Amino acid sequence: MSKKIIIAGGGTGGHIFPAIAIANALKKHQPDIDILFVGAKNKMEMEKVPQAGYEIKGIDIAGFNRSSLIKNIGLPWKLIKSFLQVRRIVKDFRPNAVIGVGGYSTFPVLKYAQRQGIPTFIHESNSFAGKANKMLAKGVVKVFTGTDGMEKFFPVEKIMVTGNPVRSQIVNCHTISQNEALEYFDLEPGKTTLLVVGGSLGARSINEAVLAGVNDLLKANLQLIWQTGKTMAADAAQVAAEHKQVWANEFIREMEYAYAAADVIIARAGAMTVAEVCVAAKPTIFVPYPFAAEDHQTANAKQLVDKNAALMVSDAEAKDKVVKMAIKLAADKSKRLEMSQQLEKLAIIDADERVAKEVLKCIE
C-alpha cells in the first residue's frame, strides 16, 4: 500500500518552496506516494501549493501579534478551532508521517500527530530555531537543519544537518544562458544587471532605497529586475513604464530566469534566499530584516559575509548605502568573481533528497 505524508507549514516563500522541493523529492523516490499539504487560510501557500500540483487544506490559525496585543484576543479560539480542523484532516487522510517546515500551521498539525503516535519530522531552515519547532522537537523522529551548530536548540541525537531544500528550477538556473534570461525580462543582452528581491512578500527599506536611487543605477549603466512584493508595486511599475532598462513586478514566478540574468543581487537574508544565492553563485548584498526572531536574518547573512561570499548592510542604513554598494560591486569584476567562487563552495543542491530519503527510511 502506498504511503501517505502530510507536509505542514507556510506563510512565506521561505517555508513554501522548500516544502514543495521535499514533496517533489518524495515523489521521485516513491511515485505512488500520497502527499497532502496543510497551511494557514489566506496565506500564500493556498495559492502556491496547488500551482505546484499538490492538494492543500487550510486551517484557521494565526501567530501571536507582537505589535498589537489587542489583535491577539481571538487567538485562543483560533488555536482551538485549528486543532479541531487538524483532527478531522488527520483522521480522514491517515498519514504515515507528518513533516513540518515552519509557519503558523506547523504547530497544531505536528502536535496532534505526535499525540496520535504518528512519526513527525521538522525542518528548521534558519540559524536560530523558531519557537514552534523548539516546542515540537522532543516529540519528533528527526530535526533536519539548514546549518550546523543547532545543538543549542534541539536534542543533539535528533539533529541531521541536511542544508536547505532549493527548488530544482533554481538548481538548474545555470542551464539558462544570461542572454536567454535577459530576453525573458525584455532587457538588453550583455548589459550588467541588478536583481532586487525583498523576499516573496517584499521589503519596504529595499524598495525605498531603489526607488530613491534608480537614476543613479541607470547612470551607472545598470539595468534592473525588481521584485517589489505588494509594497510600492505601483511606484515601481511607474518607473518601469518610464525606463525600458527596468523590469518590475510584485512577484517573479520564474525565479530561475532572474538568477540567470543577474550579475549582482540585493536581497533580504531569509534562510532560503541565502541557500538559493549560494546555488546560483551570484554576488549579493544582504539587507537583513531587522525584526526577524532573534535577528536570525543577520546571522544567516553573516555566515556568508564571514567567508567573503557576500556583503551586508543594515536595514536602517539601506536607504543611504545599498545602491552605492551595488554600483561599486557591479563595477568590480574581480570582487564579483571571488564572491561567486566562494558561494559555489557553500552551495548544497541535494537537501531535498537528504530529507526525503531519511523520512522514507524511517517509515518503511
C-alpha positions as CSV (number, residue, x, y, z in Angstrom):
1,M,0.0,0.0,0.0
2,S,1.3,3.5,-0.9
3,K,2.5,5.8,1.9
4,K,0.7,9.0,2.9
5,I,2.5,12.1,4.1
6,I,1.3,15.4,5.4
7,I,3.5,18.5,5.0
8,A,2.5,21.4,7.2
9,G,3.6,25.0,7.2
10,G,3.9,28.1,5.0
11,G,3.3,31.8,5.3
12,T,6.2,32.9,3.2
13,G,8.1,31.5,0.1
14,G,10.9,30.6,2.5
15,H,8.7,27.9,4.0
16,I,6.6,27.0,1.0
17,F,9.2,26.4,-1.7
18,P,11.4,24.1,0.4
19,A,8.2,22.2,1.3
20,I,7.4,21.7,-2.4
21,A,11.0,20.7,-3.1
22,I,10.7,18.0,-0.4
23,A,7.4,16.8,-1.8
24,N,8.9,16.5,-5.3
25,A,11.8,14.5,-3.9
26,L,9.5,12.2,-2.1
27,K,7.5,11.7,-5.3
28,K,10.7,11.0,-7.2
29,H,11.6,8.1,-4.8
30,Q,8.0,6.8,-4.4
31,P,5.9,7.9,-7.4
32,D,2.7,6.5,-5.8
33,I,3.2,8.4,-2.5
34,D,0.1,10.4,-1.5
35,I,1.0,13.9,-0.2
36,L,-1.3,16.4,1.4
37,F,-0.3,19.9,2.4
38,V,-1.8,21.8,5.4
39,G,-1.5,25.5,5.6
40,A,-3.0,28.7,7.1
41,K,-6.1,30.0,5.3
42,N,-5.5,33.3,3.4
43,K,-1.7,32.8,3.3
44,M,0.3,32.4,0.1
45,E,0.6,28.6,0.4
46,M,-3.1,28.3,-0.5
47,E,-2.1,29.6,-4.0
48,K,1.5,28.3,-4.5
49,V,0.9,24.7,-3.4
50,P,-1.9,24.0,-5.9
51,Q,0.2,25.7,-8.6
52,A,2.9,23.1,-7.9
53,G,0.3,20.3,-8.4
54,Y,-0.4,19.3,-4.8
55,E,-3.6,19.4,-2.7
56,I,-3.7,21.7,0.3
57,K,-6.2,22.0,3.2
58,G,-6.4,25.3,5.0
59,I,-6.9,25.8,8.8
60,D,-7.8,28.8,10.8
61,I,-4.6,29.7,12.5
62,A,-2.6,32.9,13.1
63,G,0.6,33.8,15.0
64,F,1.0,35.9,18.1
65,N,0.9,39.6,17.1
66,R,3.7,41.4,18.9
67,S,2.9,44.9,17.6
68,S,-0.8,45.0,18.6
69,L,-1.8,43.0,21.6
70,I,-5.5,43.7,21.0
71,K,-5.3,41.7,17.8
72,N,-4.5,38.6,19.9
73,I,-7.9,38.4,21.6
74,G,-9.2,35.8,19.2
75,L,-6.0,33.7,19.2
76,P,-7.0,31.1,21.8
77,W,-10.3,30.4,19.9
78,K,-8.4,30.2,16.6
79,L,-5.9,27.7,18.2
80,I,-8.8,25.5,19.5
81,K,-10.6,25.7,16.1
82,S,-7.4,24.8,14.3
83,F,-6.9,21.7,16.4
84,L,-10.4,20.6,15.7
85,Q,-9.8,21.1,11.9
86,V,-6.4,19.3,12.1
87,R,-8.1,16.3,13.9
88,R,-10.6,16.0,11.1
89,I,-7.9,16.3,8.4
90,V,-5.6,13.7,10.0
91,K,-8.4,11.2,10.7
92,D,-9.6,11.5,7.1
93,F,-6.2,11.3,5.5
94,R,-4.5,8.9,7.9
95,P,-0.8,9.8,7.2
96,N,2.2,7.6,7.8
97,A,4.2,10.6,8.7
98,V,4.0,14.4,9.1
99,I,6.7,16.9,8.1
100,G,6.7,20.5,9.5
101,V,8.6,23.2,7.6
102,G,7.8,26.2,9.8
103,G,4.9,28.7,9.7
104,Y,1.7,29.0,11.7
105,S,0.2,25.7,10.7
106,T,3.2,23.6,11.7
107,F,2.5,23.5,15.5
108,P,-1.2,22.3,15.6
109,V,-0.6,19.7,12.9
110,L,2.5,18.2,14.3
111,K,1.3,18.4,17.9
112,Y,-1.8,16.5,17.1
113,A,0.1,13.9,15.0
114,Q,2.5,13.4,17.9
115,R,-0.4,12.7,20.3
116,Q,-1.7,10.1,17.9
117,G,1.7,8.4,17.7
118,I,2.3,9.3,14.1
119,P,6.0,9.8,13.2
120,T,6.8,13.5,12.8
121,F,9.8,15.4,11.4
122,I,10.7,19.1,11.3
123,H,12.9,21.1,9.0
124,E,14.5,24.2,10.6
125,S,15.9,26.4,7.8
126,N,17.2,29.3,9.9
127,S,20.3,29.5,12.1
128,F,18.0,30.5,15.0
129,A,15.2,28.0,15.7
130,G,11.6,29.1,15.7
131,K,9.6,28.7,18.9
132,A,7.1,26.2,17.5
133,N,10.0,23.9,16.3
134,K,11.7,24.1,19.7
135,M,8.4,23.1,21.4
136,L,7.9,20.2,19.0
137,A,11.5,18.9,18.9
138,K,11.2,16.4,21.8
139,G,8.4,14.5,20.0
140,V,9.9,14.3,16.5
141,V,11.9,11.4,14.9
142,K,14.4,13.8,13.3
143,V,15.2,17.5,13.2
144,F,16.6,18.5,9.8
145,T,18.6,21.7,9.9
146,G,19.8,24.1,7.3
147,T,23.0,24.8,9.2
148,D,25.2,23.2,11.8
149,G,25.5,24.5,15.4
150,M,21.9,23.9,16.2
151,E,22.6,21.8,19.3
152,K,21.6,24.8,21.5
153,F,18.0,24.5,20.2
154,F,17.4,20.8,19.7
155,P,18.3,17.4,21.2
156,V,21.7,16.6,19.6
157,E,20.8,12.9,18.9
158,K,17.8,14.0,16.7
159,I,19.7,16.6,14.5
160,M,20.5,15.8,10.9
161,V,22.2,18.7,9.0
162,T,20.8,18.5,5.5
163,G,21.1,22.1,4.3
164,N,18.0,23.9,2.9
165,P,16.0,22.4,0.1
166,V,16.3,24.6,-3.0
167,R,13.8,24.2,-5.8
168,S,15.1,22.2,-8.8
169,Q,14.4,25.1,-11.1
170,I,16.9,27.2,-9.1
171,V,19.4,24.3,-9.0
172,N,19.2,24.2,-12.8
173,C,19.4,28.0,-13.3
174,H,22.9,27.5,-14.7
175,T,21.5,25.8,-17.7
176,I,19.8,29.1,-18.8
177,S,22.2,31.5,-20.6
178,Q,22.3,35.0,-19.4
179,N,21.1,36.4,-22.7
180,E,18.2,34.0,-22.8
181,A,17.2,35.1,-19.2
182,L,17.5,38.8,-20.1
183,E,15.3,38.2,-23.2
184,Y,12.7,36.8,-20.8
185,F,12.6,40.1,-19.0
186,D,12.8,42.1,-22.2
187,L,16.2,43.6,-21.2
188,E,19.3,44.3,-23.1
189,P,21.8,41.4,-23.7
190,G,25.3,41.9,-22.4
191,K,24.4,44.7,-20.0
192,T,25.3,44.5,-16.3
193,T,22.0,43.5,-14.5
194,L,21.0,44.1,-10.9
195,L,18.3,41.8,-9.3
196,V,16.4,43.3,-6.4
197,V,14.3,40.9,-4.4
198,G,13.0,41.5,-0.9
199,G,11.6,38.0,-0.4
200,S,8.2,36.7,-1.5
201,L,6.4,39.5,0.5
202,G,8.6,42.4,-0.5
203,A,10.8,44.7,1.7
204,R,10.0,48.4,2.2
205,S,13.5,49.6,3.0
206,I,15.0,47.9,-0.1
207,N,12.2,49.2,-2.3
208,E,12.6,52.8,-0.9
209,A,16.3,52.7,-1.5
210,V,16.0,51.5,-5.1
211,L,13.2,54.0,-5.8
212,A,15.4,56.8,-4.5
213,G,18.5,55.6,-6.3
214,V,17.1,54.3,-9.6
215,N,18.5,57.3,-11.6
216,D,22.0,56.6,-10.1
217,L,21.7,52.9,-11.1
218,L,20.7,53.8,-14.7
219,K,23.5,56.4,-14.9
220,A,26.0,53.7,-13.9
221,N,24.7,51.8,-16.9
222,L,23.0,49.1,-14.9
223,Q,19.6,47.6,-15.8
224,L,17.2,46.3,-13.2
225,I,15.0,43.3,-12.4
226,W,12.9,44.4,-9.4
227,Q,10.6,42.1,-7.4
228,T,8.7,44.5,-5.1
229,G,6.2,42.4,-3.3
230,K,3.0,44.3,-2.7
231,T,5.0,47.1,-1.1
232,M,5.4,50.0,-3.5
233,A,4.5,47.8,-6.5
234,A,2.6,50.8,-8.2
235,D,5.6,53.1,-7.8
236,A,8.0,50.5,-9.3
237,A,5.6,49.9,-12.2
238,Q,5.6,53.6,-12.9
239,V,9.4,53.6,-13.0
240,A,9.4,50.6,-15.3
241,A,6.9,52.3,-17.6
242,E,9.3,55.3,-17.9
243,H,12.5,53.3,-18.3
244,K,13.0,50.3,-20.6
245,Q,16.1,49.3,-18.5
246,V,13.8,48.5,-15.6
247,W,11.6,45.4,-15.3
248,A,9.3,45.5,-12.2
249,N,6.6,43.2,-10.7
250,E,5.4,42.3,-7.3
251,F,6.4,38.6,-7.8
252,I,8.7,36.7,-10.1
253,R,7.2,33.3,-10.8
254,E,10.2,32.0,-12.9
255,M,12.9,32.9,-10.4
256,E,15.5,30.7,-12.2
257,Y,15.5,33.3,-15.0
258,A,16.1,36.1,-12.5
259,Y,19.1,34.4,-11.1
260,A,20.4,33.5,-14.5
261,A,20.1,37.1,-15.6
262,A,21.6,38.7,-12.6
263,D,25.2,40.0,-12.1
264,V,24.6,41.5,-8.7
265,I,21.7,40.9,-6.2
266,I,20.2,43.0,-3.4
267,A,18.1,40.8,-1.1
268,R,16.7,40.1,2.3
269,A,18.6,37.3,4.2
270,G,15.9,34.7,4.8
271,A,17.4,31.2,5.0
272,M,16.0,30.1,1.6
273,T,17.2,33.3,-0.2
274,V,20.7,32.6,1.3
275,A,20.6,29.0,0.1
276,E,19.4,30.0,-3.4
277,V,22.1,32.7,-3.7
278,C,24.7,30.0,-2.9
279,V,23.3,27.7,-5.5
280,A,23.1,30.5,-8.1
281,A,26.5,31.7,-7.1
282,K,25.6,35.3,-7.7
283,P,27.3,38.2,-5.7
284,T,24.8,39.5,-3.2
285,I,24.3,42.5,-0.9
286,F,22.1,41.3,2.0
287,V,19.8,43.7,3.9
288,P,18.6,41.5,6.8
289,Y,15.0,42.1,8.0
290,P,15.7,43.6,11.5
291,F,12.5,42.3,13.2
292,A,13.1,38.6,12.4
293,A,13.0,36.5,15.6
294,E,16.4,36.6,17.4
295,D,17.6,38.7,14.4
296,H,18.2,35.4,12.6
297,Q,18.5,37.1,9.1
298,T,21.6,38.9,10.3
299,A,23.0,35.6,11.5
300,N,22.1,34.0,8.1
301,A,23.9,36.7,6.1
302,K,26.9,36.8,8.5
303,Q,27.7,33.2,7.7
304,L,28.4,34.2,4.1
305,V,29.9,37.6,4.8
306,D,32.5,36.0,7.1
307,K,33.6,33.7,4.2
308,N,33.9,36.7,1.8
309,A,30.9,35.3,-0.1
310,A,28.6,38.3,0.3
311,L,28.2,41.8,1.6
312,M,25.8,43.1,4.2
313,V,24.2,46.4,5.1
314,S,21.8,47.1,8.0
315,D,18.1,47.8,7.2
316,A,18.5,51.3,8.9
317,E,21.4,52.2,6.6
318,A,20.0,50.6,3.4
319,K,18.5,53.8,2.0
320,D,21.8,55.7,2.2
321,K,24.2,52.9,1.3
322,V,22.8,49.9,-0.6
323,V,22.5,51.5,-4.1
324,K,26.1,52.9,-3.8
325,M,27.3,49.4,-2.7
326,A,25.5,47.8,-5.7
327,I,27.1,50.2,-8.2
328,K,30.5,49.7,-6.7
329,L,30.2,45.9,-6.7
330,A,28.9,45.9,-10.3
331,A,32.0,47.8,-11.4
332,D,34.4,45.4,-9.6
333,K,34.5,42.2,-11.8
334,S,37.4,40.6,-9.8
335,K,35.4,41.0,-6.5
336,R,32.3,39.5,-8.1
337,L,34.3,36.5,-9.4
338,E,35.8,36.0,-5.9
339,M,32.4,36.1,-4.3
340,S,30.9,33.7,-6.9
341,Q,33.7,31.2,-6.3
342,Q,33.1,31.3,-2.5
343,L,29.4,30.9,-3.0
344,E,29.9,27.8,-5.1
345,K,31.8,26.2,-2.3
346,L,28.9,26.8,0.1
347,A,26.1,25.5,-2.2
348,I,24.0,22.5,-1.2
349,I,21.9,21.1,-4.1
350,D,20.5,17.9,-2.7
351,A,19.0,18.9,0.7
352,D,15.5,17.8,-0.5
353,E,16.9,14.4,-1.4
354,R,18.5,14.0,2.0
355,V,15.3,14.8,3.8
356,A,13.1,12.6,1.6
357,K,15.4,9.6,1.9
358,E,15.5,9.9,5.7
359,V,11.7,10.2,6.1
360,L,11.1,7.3,3.8
361,K,13.7,5.2,5.6
362,C,12.0,5.9,9.0
363,I,8.5,4.9,7.8
364,E,9.3,1.8,5.7
